Amino acid sequence: MPPSQRTLQECLTSLAPAEVLARAKGFFARRSTLYAAFLDREGPTFASFRGQGGEEIVIGVAPADGGAGTRVTGSTYLFDMQVARFLSTLPSVAQS
């Protein structure tokens, strides 16, 4: 995966924005101590976390185009694998 795709990742989920953010808070707090990240700031459309060495992870949510689900964006510099794992846990929007 090229560096630009590792630092900014996206997916489309059937979950509501608030549910995505709640799951992100649980997911990153449960990681092993080396990869744990703890809530730093939050708002209705984002949650930012701090991890090892002050590394930041930001998860943003917005209604998807056409109202079919929620677009989830994850941004980080070093925790790209953890962001990819989190995004993979979210149910995708059913394709018609």
N, CA, C and O atoms as a GROMACS GRO file, in nm:
protein
  384
    1MET      N    1   0.085  -0.117   0.000
    1MET     CA    2   0.000   0.000   0.000
    1MET      C    3   0.090   0.124   0.000
    1MET      O    4   0.177   0.135   0.086
    2PRO      N    5   0.072   0.216  -0.095
    2PRO     CA    6   0.152   0.338  -0.098
    2PRO      C    7   0.132   0.421   0.028
    2PRO      O    8   0.026   0.412   0.091
    3PRO      N    9   0.232   0.501   0.068
    3PRO     CA   10   0.222   0.581   0.191
    3PRO      C   11   0.097   0.667   0.198
    3PRO      O   12   0.039   0.681   0.306
    4SER      N   13   0.053   0.726   0.086
    4SER     CA   14  -0.065   0.811   0.091
    4SER      C   15  -0.190   0.732   0.127
    4SER      O   16  -0.281   0.786   0.190
    5GLN      N   17  -0.197   0.604   0.088
    5GLN     CA   18  -0.313   0.521   0.122
    5GLN      C   19  -0.304   0.470   0.264
    5GLN      O   20  -0.406   0.435   0.323
    6ARG      N   21  -0.184   0.463   0.321
    6ARG     CA   22  -0.169   0.418   0.459
    6ARG      C   23  -0.208   0.529   0.556
    6ARG      O   24  -0.261   0.499   0.663
    7THR      N   25  -0.182   0.654   0.523
    7THR     CA   26  -0.208   0.762   0.617
    7THR      C   27  -0.353   0.808   0.616
    7THR      O   28  -0.399   0.866   0.714
    8LEU      N   29  -0.426   0.785   0.508
    8LEU     CA   30  -0.566   0.823   0.498
    8LEU      C   31  -0.643   0.705   0.438
    8LEU      O   32  -0.625   0.671   0.322
    9GLN      N   33  -0.730   0.645   0.519
    9GLN     CA   34  -0.805   0.529   0.476
    9GLN      C   35  -0.954   0.557   0.493
    9GLN      O   36  -0.994   0.630   0.584
   10GLU      N   37  -1.035   0.499   0.405
   10GLU     CA   38  -1.180   0.522   0.410
   10GLU      C   39  -1.257   0.392   0.389
   10GLU      O   40  -1.207   0.297   0.329
   11CYS      N   41  -1.380   0.392   0.441
   11CYS     CA   42  -1.472   0.282   0.413
   11CYS      C   43  -1.614   0.335   0.425
   11CYS      O   44  -1.638   0.445   0.475
   12LEU      N   45  -1.707   0.256   0.378
   12LEU     CA   46  -1.850   0.288   0.384
   12LEU      C   47  -1.916   0.181   0.470
   12LEU      O   48  -1.900   0.062   0.442
   13THR      N   49  -1.990   0.222   0.572
   13THR     CA   50  -2.053   0.126   0.663
   13THR      C   51  -2.202   0.155   0.677
   13THR      O   52  -2.250   0.265   0.651
   14SER      N   53  -2.274   0.052   0.718
   14SER     CA   54  -2.417   0.067   0.741
   14SER      C   55  -2.448   0.124   0.879
   14SER      O   56  -2.563   0.157   0.908
   15LEU      N   57  -2.348   0.137   0.964
   15LEU     CA   58  -2.368   0.190   1.099
   15LEU      C   59  -2.392   0.340   1.099
   15LEU      O   60  -2.350   0.412   1.008
   16ALA      N   61  -2.462   0.387   1.202
   16ALA     CA   62  -2.481   0.531   1.221
   16ALA      C   63  -2.349   0.593   1.268
   16ALA      O   64  -2.268   0.525   1.330
   17PRO      N   65  -2.327   0.722   1.239
   17PRO     CA   66  -2.202   0.788   1.279
   17PRO      C   67  -2.169   0.773   1.428
   17PRO      O   68  -2.054   0.745   1.462
   18ALA      N   69  -2.266   0.791   1.516
   18ALA     CA   70  -2.241   0.780   1.660
   18ALA      C   71  -2.195   0.639   1.699
   18ALA      O   72  -2.110   0.624   1.786
   19GLU      N   73  -2.251   0.537   1.633
   19GLU     CA   74  -2.211   0.399   1.662
   19GLU      C   75  -2.068   0.374   1.616
   19GLU      O   76  -1.993   0.304   1.685
   20VAL      N   77  -2.028   0.428   1.502
   20VAL     CA   78  -1.891   0.413   1.454
   20VAL      C   79  -1.793   0.472   1.555
   20VAL      O   80  -1.694   0.409   1.590
   21LEU      N   81  -1.822   0.592   1.603
   21LEU     CA   82  -1.733   0.658   1.699
   21LEU      C   83  -1.728   0.581   1.831
   21LEU      O   84  -1.622   0.570   1.891
   22ALA      N   85  -1.840   0.528   1.876
   22ALA     CA   86  -1.842   0.448   1.999
   22ALA      C   87  -1.756   0.322   1.982
   22ALA      O   88  -1.681   0.285   2.072
   23ARG      N   89  -1.767   0.259   1.867
   23ARG     CA   90  -1.685   0.140   1.840
   23ARG      C   91  -1.536   0.175   1.832
   23ARG      O   92  -1.452   0.098   1.878
   24ALA      N   93  -1.504   0.290   1.775
   24ALA     CA   94  -1.363   0.332   1.766
   24ALA      C   95  -1.304   0.351   1.906
   24ALA      O   96  -1.191   0.310   1.932
   25LYS      N   97  -1.380   0.413   1.994
   25LYS     CA   98  -1.331   0.435   2.131
   25LYS      C   99  -1.302   0.303   2.201
   25LYS      O  100  -1.200   0.291   2.269
   26GLY      N  101  -1.388   0.206   2.184
   26GLY     CA  102  -1.364   0.075   2.244
   26GLY      C  103  -1.250   0.001   2.179
   26GLY      O  104  -1.167  -0.060   2.247
   27PHE      N  105  -1.245   0.006   2.046
   27PHE     CA  106  -1.144  -0.068   1.971
   27PHE      C  107  -1.003  -0.024   2.006
   27PHE      O  108  -0.918  -0.107   2.038
   28PHE      N  109  -0.976   0.106   2.003
   28PHE     CA  110  -0.840   0.154   2.024
   28PHE      C  111  -0.798   0.143   2.170
   28PHE      O  112  -0.678   0.128   2.198
   29ALA      N  113  -0.890   0.151   2.264
   29ALA     CA  114  -0.856   0.135   2.406
   29ALA      C  115  -0.822  -0.009   2.440
   29ALA      O  116  -0.749  -0.033   2.537
   30ARG      N  117  -0.873  -0.107   2.363
   30ARG     CA  118  -0.852  -0.249   2.393
   30ARG      C  119  -0.725  -0.306   2.332
   30ARG      O  120  -0.691  -0.420   2.360
   31ARG      N  121  -0.655  -0.233   2.250
   31ARG     CA  122  -0.534  -0.285   2.187
   31ARG      C  123  -0.429  -0.315   2.294
   31ARG      O  124  -0.436  -0.262   2.405
   32SER      N  125  -0.331  -0.399   2.260
   32SER     CA  126  -0.222  -0.425   2.353
   32SER      C  127  -0.151  -0.292   2.383
   32SER      O  128  -0.164  -0.196   2.308
   33THR      N  129  -0.076  -0.289   2.491
   33THR     CA  130  -0.018  -0.162   2.537
   33THR      C  131   0.066  -0.092   2.432
   33THR      O  132   0.068   0.031   2.427
   34LEU      N  133   0.136  -0.165   2.348
   34LEU     CA  134   0.218  -0.102   2.245
   34LEU      C  135   0.133  -0.029   2.141
   34LEU      O  136   0.174   0.074   2.089
   35TYR      N  137   0.015  -0.083   2.111
   35TYR     CA  138  -0.069  -0.024   2.008
   35TYR      C  139  -0.197   0.039   2.061
   35TYR      O  140  -0.286   0.074   1.984
   36ALA      N  141  -0.208   0.055   2.191
   36ALA     CA  142  -0.326   0.119   2.248
   36ALA      C  143  -0.323   0.268   2.217
   36ALA      O  144  -0.216   0.328   2.206
   37ALA      N  145  -0.439   0.325   2.202
   37ALA     CA  146  -0.452   0.470   2.181
   37ALA      C  147  -0.573   0.514   2.262
   37ALA      O  148  -0.676   0.446   2.266
   38PHE      N  149  -0.558   0.627   2.327
   38PHE     CA  150  -0.661   0.673   2.420
   38PHE      C  151  -0.724   0.802   2.371
   38PHE      O  152  -0.657   0.887   2.312
   39LEU      N  153  -0.853   0.814   2.395
   39LEU     CA  154  -0.930   0.929   2.349
   39LEU      C  155  -0.863   1.059   2.394
   39LEU      O  156  -0.832   1.077   2.512
   40ASP      N  157  -0.842   1.149   2.298
   40ASP     CA  158  -0.781   1.279   2.325
   40ASP      C  159  -0.886   1.389   2.314
   40ASP      O  160  -0.904   1.469   2.405
   41ARG      N  161  -0.957   1.391   2.199
   41ARG     CA  162  -1.063   1.489   2.175
   41ARG      C  163  -1.174   1.420   2.098
   41ARG      O  164  -1.152   1.319   2.030
   42GLU      N  165  -1.296   1.476   2.109
   42GLU     CA  166  -1.407   1.419   2.031
   42GLU      C  167  -1.512   1.525   2.004
   42GLU      O  168  -1.521   1.626   2.073
   43GLY      N  169  -1.590   1.499   1.903
   43GLY     CA  170  -1.703   1.583   1.865
   43GLY      C  171  -1.805   1.494   1.797
   43GLY      O  172  -1.785   1.373   1.789
   44PRO      N  173  -1.913   1.550   1.747
   44PRO     CA  174  -2.018   1.468   1.686
   44PRO      C  175  -1.975   1.399   1.557
   44PRO      O  176  -2.038   1.302   1.515
   45THR      N  177  -1.868   1.448   1.493
   45THR     CA  178  -1.825   1.388   1.365
   45THR      C  179  -1.682   1.334   1.367
   45THR      O  180  -1.630   1.295   1.263
   46PHE      N  181  -1.618   1.332   1.485
   46PHE     CA  182  -1.480   1.282   1.490
   46PHE      C  183  -1.443   1.237   1.630
   46PHE      O  184  -1.507   1.273   1.728
   47ALA      N  185  -1.338   1.158   1.637
   47ALA     CA  186  -1.272   1.123   1.763
   47ALA      C  187  -1.123   1.116   1.732
   47ALA      O  188  -1.082   1.053   1.634
   48SER      N  189  -1.041   1.179   1.816
   48SER     CA  190  -0.897   1.169   1.797
   48SER      C  191  -0.838   1.100   1.919
   48SER      O  192  -0.884   1.117   2.032
   49PHE      N  193  -0.736   1.021   1.892
   49PHE     CA  194  -0.673   0.938   1.994
   49PHE      C  195  -0.524   0.965   1.996
   49PHE      O  196  -0.466   1.006   1.895
   50ARG      N  197  -0.460   0.941   2.110
   50ARG     CA  198  -0.315   0.950   2.124
   50ARG      C  199  -0.263   0.813   2.164
   50ARG      O  200  -0.318   0.746   2.251
   51GLY      N  201  -0.155   0.774   2.097
   51GLY     CA  202  -0.096   0.645   2.125
   51GLY      C  203   0.050   0.657   2.160
   51GLY      O  204   0.097   0.763   2.200
   52GLN      N  205   0.122   0.548   2.145
   52GLN     CA  206   0.264   0.538   2.173
   52GLN      C  207   0.340   0.657   2.114
   52GLN      O  208   0.328   0.685   1.995
   53GLY      N  209   0.418   0.725   2.195
   53GLY     CA  210   0.500   0.836   2.147
   53GLY      C  211   0.420   0.957   2.105
   53GLY      O  212   0.473   1.045   2.037
   54GLY      N  213   0.294   0.966   2.144
   54GLY     CA  214   0.211   1.080   2.108
   54GLY      C  215   0.150   1.070   1.970
   54GLY      O  216   0.090   1.166   1.922
   55GLU      N  217   0.164   0.954   1.905
   55GLU     CA  218   0.106   0.935   1.772
   55GLU      C  219  -0.044   0.960   1.775
   55GLU      O  220  -0.113   0.914   1.866
   56GLU      N  221  -0.094   1.034   1.676
   56GLU     CA  222  -0.236   1.067   1.669
   56GLU      C  223  -0.308   0.980   1.567
   56GLU      O  224  -0.256   0.950   1.460
   57ILE      N  225  -0.429   0.940   1.603
   57ILE     CA  226  -0.521   0.871   1.514
   57ILE      C  227  -0.649   0.953   1.514
   57ILE      O  228  -0.700   0.989   1.620
   58VAL      N  229  -0.701   0.983   1.396
   58VAL     CA  230  -0.827   1.056   1.386
   58VAL      C  231  -0.925   0.972   1.305
   58VAL      O  232  -0.894   0.926   1.195
   59ILE      N  233  -1.044   0.953   1.360
   59ILE     CA  234  -1.152   0.885   1.291
   59ILE      C  235  -1.262   0.989   1.269
   59ILE      O  236  -1.311   1.050   1.365
   60GLY      N  237  -1.301   1.008   1.144
   60GLY     CA  238  -1.406   1.102   1.110
   60GLY      C  239  -1.523   1.029   1.045
   60GLY      O  240  -1.504   0.928   0.977
   61VAL      N  241  -1.643   1.080   1.067
   61VAL     CA  242  -1.763   1.020   1.009
   61VAL      C  243  -1.848   1.126   0.942
   61VAL      O  244  -1.853   1.241   0.986
   62ALA      N  245  -1.916   1.086   0.835
   62ALA     CA  246  -2.007   1.175   0.763
   62ALA      C  247  -2.109   1.089   0.689
   62ALA      O  248  -2.078   0.977   0.649
   63PRO      N  249  -2.230   1.142   0.671
   63PRO     CA  250  -2.328   1.067   0.592
   63PRO      C  251  -2.272   1.042   0.451
   63PRO      O  252  -2.211   1.131   0.392
   64ALA      N  253  -2.295   0.923   0.401
   64ALA     CA  254  -2.248   0.890   0.266
   64ALA      C  255  -2.334   0.961   0.162
   64ALA      O  256  -2.450   0.994   0.188
   65ASP      N  257  -2.277   0.983   0.046
   65ASP     CA  258  -2.353   1.042  -0.064
   65ASP      C  259  -2.477   0.957  -0.091
   65ASP      O  260  -2.468   0.834  -0.097
   66GLY      N  261  -2.589   1.020  -0.106
   66GLY     CA  262  -2.713   0.948  -0.132
   66GLY      C  263  -2.778   0.893  -0.006
   66GLY      O  264  -2.881   0.827  -0.014
   67GLY      N  265  -2.719   0.918   0.111
   67GLY     CA  266  -2.778   0.875   0.237
   67GLY      C  267  -2.768   0.727   0.266
   67GLY      O  268  -2.832   0.678   0.359
   68ALA      N  269  -2.690   0.654   0.189
   68ALA     CA  270  -2.678   0.509   0.209
   68ALA      C  271  -2.559   0.479   0.300
   68ALA      O  272  -2.451   0.445   0.251
   69GLY      N  273  -2.577   0.492   0.430
   69GLY     CA  274  -2.472   0.458   0.524
   69GLY      C  275  -2.387   0.576   0.567
   69GLY      O  276  -2.425   0.692   0.550
   70THR      N  277  -2.272   0.543   0.623
   70THR     CA  278  -2.180   0.641   0.678
   70THR      C  279  -2.042   0.622   0.617
   70THR      O  280  -1.992   0.510   0.610
   71ARG      N  281  -1.982   0.732   0.573
   71ARG     CA  282  -1.844   0.728   0.525
   71ARG      C  283  -1.754   0.748   0.645
   71ARG      O  284  -1.770   0.844   0.720
   72VAL      N  285  -1.658   0.658   0.663
   72VAL     CA  286  -1.565   0.663   0.776
   72VAL      C  287  -1.425   0.685   0.721
   72VAL      O  288  -1.380   0.614   0.631
   73THR      N  289  -1.358   0.784   0.775
   73THR     CA  290  -1.221   0.815   0.734
   73THR      C  291  -1.130   0.801   0.855
   73THR      O  292  -1.160   0.852   0.963
   74GLY      N  293  -1.019   0.732   0.836
   74GLY     CA  294  -0.919   0.716   0.941
   74GLY      C  295  -0.788   0.775   0.894
   74GLY      O  296  -0.745   0.751   0.782
   75SER      N  297  -0.724   0.854   0.980
   75SER     CA  298  -0.598   0.917   0.944
   75SER      C  299  -0.497   0.898   1.055
   75SER      O  300  -0.527   0.918   1.173
   76THR      N  301  -0.377   0.858   1.018
   76THR     CA  302  -0.267   0.840   1.112
   76THR      C  303  -0.138   0.832   1.032
   76THR      O  304  -0.141   0.812   0.911
   77TYR      N  305  -0.027   0.847   1.098
   77TYR     CA  306   0.101   0.834   1.030
   77TYR      C  307   0.164   0.697   1.057
   77TYR      O  308   0.213   0.632   0.965
   78LEU      N  309   0.162   0.654   1.183
   78LEU     CA  310   0.229   0.528   1.218
   78LEU      C  311   0.136   0.411   1.249
   78LEU      O  312   0.178   0.296   1.239
   79PHE      N  313   0.011   0.438   1.286
   79PHE     CA  314  -0.080   0.332   1.327
   79PHE      C  315  -0.170   0.287   1.212
   79PHE      O  316  -0.286   0.250   1.234
   80ASP      N  317  -0.118   0.288   1.090
   80ASP     CA  318  -0.200   0.255   0.973
   80ASP      C  319  -0.258   0.114   0.979
   80ASP      O  320  -0.371   0.093   0.935
   81MET      N  321  -0.184   0.019   1.032
   81MET     CA  322  -0.234  -0.118   1.040
   81MET      C  323  -0.351  -0.127   1.138
   81MET      O  324  -0.447  -0.200   1.113
   82GLN      N  325  -0.344  -0.055   1.248
   82GLN     CA  326  -0.452  -0.057   1.346
   82GLN      C  327  -0.577   0.011   1.289
   82GLN      O  328  -0.689  -0.035   1.314
   83VAL      N  329  -0.560   0.119   1.214
   83VAL     CA  330  -0.675   0.185   1.151
   83VAL      C  331  -0.738   0.090   1.049
   83VAL      O  332  -0.861   0.078   1.044
   84ALA      N  333  -0.657   0.022   0.970
   84ALA     CA  334  -0.710  -0.074   0.872
   84ALA      C  335  -0.787  -0.186   0.942
   84ALA      O  336  -0.892  -0.228   0.894
   85ARG      N  337  -0.735  -0.234   1.054
   85ARG     CA  338  -0.805  -0.338   1.128
   85ARG      C  339  -0.939  -0.288   1.182
   85ARG      O  340  -1.039  -0.359   1.175
   86PHE      N  341  -0.940  -0.166   1.235
   86PHE     CA  342  -1.066  -0.111   1.284
   86PHE      C  343  -1.168  -0.100   1.172
   86PHE      O  344  -1.282  -0.144   1.187
   87LEU      N  345  -1.128  -0.044   1.060
   87LEU     CA  346  -1.221  -0.026   0.947
   87LEU      C  347  -1.275  -0.162   0.900
   87LEU      O  348  -1.390  -0.172   0.858
   88SER      N  349  -1.193  -0.264   0.908
   88SER     CA  350  -1.237  -0.397   0.862
   88SER      C  351  -1.341  -0.458   0.955
   88SER      O  352  -1.409  -0.553   0.916
   89THR      N  353  -1.354  -0.407   1.077
   89THR     CA  354  -1.455  -0.461   1.170
   89THR      C  355  -1.594  -0.403   1.147
   89THR      O  356  -1.692  -0.454   1.201
   90LEU      N  357  -1.603  -0.296   1.068
   90LEU     CA  358  -1.731  -0.228   1.046
   90LEU      C  359  -1.810  -0.298   0.937
   90LEU      O  360  -1.754  -0.334   0.833
   91PRO      N  361  -1.940  -0.319   0.958
   91PRO     CA  362  -2.021  -0.384   0.854
   91PRO      C  363  -2.033  -0.292   0.733
   91PRO      O  364  -2.055  -0.172   0.747
   92SER      N  365  -2.019  -0.348   0.616
   92SER     CA  366  -2.027  -0.268   0.495
   92SER      C  367  -2.173  -0.249   0.452
   92SER      O  368  -2.262  -0.321   0.495
   93VAL      N  369  -2.193  -0.150   0.368
   93VAL     CA  370  -2.326  -0.124   0.314
   93VAL      C  371  -2.354  -0.230   0.209
   93VAL      O  372  -2.269  -0.258   0.124
   94ALA      N  373  -2.471  -0.290   0.214
   94ALA     CA  374  -2.508  -0.394   0.117
   94ALA      C  375  -2.513  -0.335  -0.022
   94ALA      O  376  -2.574  -0.230  -0.045
   95GLN      N  377  -2.449  -0.402  -0.115
   95GLN     CA  378  -2.449  -0.358  -0.254
   95GLN      C  379  -2.572  -0.413  -0.325
   95GLN      O  380  -2.609  -0.529  -0.305
   96SER      N  381  -2.636  -0.333  -0.407
   96SER     CA  382  -2.754  -0.382  -0.479
   96SER      C  383  -2.721  -0.421  -0.620
   96SER      O  384  -2.809  -0.465  -0.695
   0.00000   0.00000   0.00000
